[in-house]
């Protein structure tokens, strides 16, 4: 979530004029609610509801505070949109498993419609047969174990290049910006996996700048998302024109790449990239489902959005927590170096590095890649924990709060990788204490693609180098603090 773009000079006078209407409607709703169990809710203001209480900054932390006062299931009124907030393991299991068939919708966010071809991708698409077919194609053609394995050489080559860049910088006694290097690693691997070397003549850095703009826009809550009657404010504030400019640039790059792939009749003996796979599905058809160029573009965009920023942040948080906890760093490094031996880290060795995997999971428990999972929406009326939940209710799940719930995690705010050493908790969302990639039918289908890269990068960083903080910093004064944003990073001092 991000701060709402509101132009108070235009909006608030109009809101005052219509406030009586909304107050009367609220009073009528209150009388109806008297005949049923009413969800707990923080008291809000007319028209804007609880928007002012979220403000700017770490929304997942503020929602956790609300949960402490109102319980693990409560209702926020974000403008005119009723929003159910889920903050406990038991409630998350009910939503993501028991009633997954009800809580599987996706609200149509204004910026996503403008950027993602009217939400014709997987992440933002409304639930239905078309979404099921697209997901099936993505899983079988792009994200299967066999396909992920096919990019092993690419991952190893690019991680080796990362190591050489760090070695060159450290040899000159220069500080190393690990965050920047790992972000570049993520973009490079996903660019090559998706497009090969055919990017329509665009430099990877230019593509990255555009994707940064896309991420920033997707974090923006448009006025029309909260107040549909005031859709025109997005035009007046320039948000609409910004969306159109970015969407146009993105489409130009993707269209050029598609055309180059279509003209190419061979792959020089190498396996095709993901775009080649999708174009073959378009040509051959897929069991009665007609996939077109727009669908292809939407799926490729999903790969970039979901696979770059979040994977790099996972490495960054793991490194930060290990540096903050040098005894844990020593244990993980000892394991990695013992397993890898003199040959260096090979991808097939990652499965035996249990302490490395435990440290990564613990970092993701404390710092979920997306602290508040992508919003869901009920597709029909239902009951949850005795409460009536109408269709079209927005639902947000605070994965960050669930990962720090003292009821389920002993010393929940401490970095203790040992807690993952002797259990079978994995990333797939089967254990609802740990859902960094969400769960259920809307869970992320790219878990294997992401975790393979994160584990390989982290293992190599720990194998090849001994790490310390920059000058004038010590472990005691080093604070592992989150920045703001949909996928928070380590806040700079």
C-alpha angles and dihedrals in degrees: 000000000000139000115293116250103232128166100207095191091062103029110043098058089053091046090054091053093053097036094097090058093054093044091053090047090050091051091051091048089050091056090051091047089057088075094056142037109284120215114241112255137176110252110262140187128261113274099359096051110189098343093108091055093059096050115155132328133032104013093175090060093048091049089051089055090051089051091054090057101034104027135254092299119048141144128244124191107216101186105302094338119100107217125192114210119206117197109160139071095241094049092045090053091051092051100038099037118010095042099019089129089062101039095048101099123108123218111234103244114205096231092045091053090053097045104033100052094266090316095302092147127086103254098054101024119117114252117266145095094304091053091049092052093048092050091049090053092048093050096045100039106028111021108030118127090251092052093046089050090053090067094054094106090050092051093047093046095050094043089051088052089051090053092051092051091051091046091052092050094045091049088060091050091247125147115251123227097212093179094058094045094049092048089053089049091055094049093046095051095045092044092053094042091050102037108011104215093321107103098147092261092301121137113239089236091059091050090050092053090053092049090050088055090049091052091049092051093047089055090055118097106213120218089241090059090062101027110029092182089063097055090132092068089073088059094045094050094049096247093121093052091048090052092049094049093050093044091051093052091047093049091050091056094045094046092050090050092049092051093049091050091048091052093049110091097184141029100218090255092302128119113267122253126245093271090056089052093052094046089053089055089051091051097043101035124226119249096306097319112118109213118191139189094275091056089051092052092048093052093048091050089053089056092055097043096046099034109046115045097032096049093049091049090053091058091044094052093046091052092046093051093046092050089049089051105043095177090059089046090055092051094050094045091049090053095046093048093046094049095042097044120182095326095070127237117325120193094237089060094062093084091064095050096091096163092051090052092046091052091050092049091048091051090050091048090056095037110029110200088234106023094193109041119231107284119264130202132212112246094201141008115287145158123247123185089339095310126116110239113192124216115270092034110147115233128199124185118207100216090172092058092045090053090054098042108136090205090068104022122055111224086002097187094053126092103241112156090179089080089071096045100083106035139066098242108143138170098268097092096244089125107053094206087075118040108147090146095039119240143241125044091325093052118123110276092200099070095120093047092051101041094046090058095042094050093047093048094046093046092052094047090054096041099051103035144042108220133216137164122264119271118293092026128102132185094255094056095039108106121201096213128160125236121218124271145083089287105026121213131200108292114237118238 
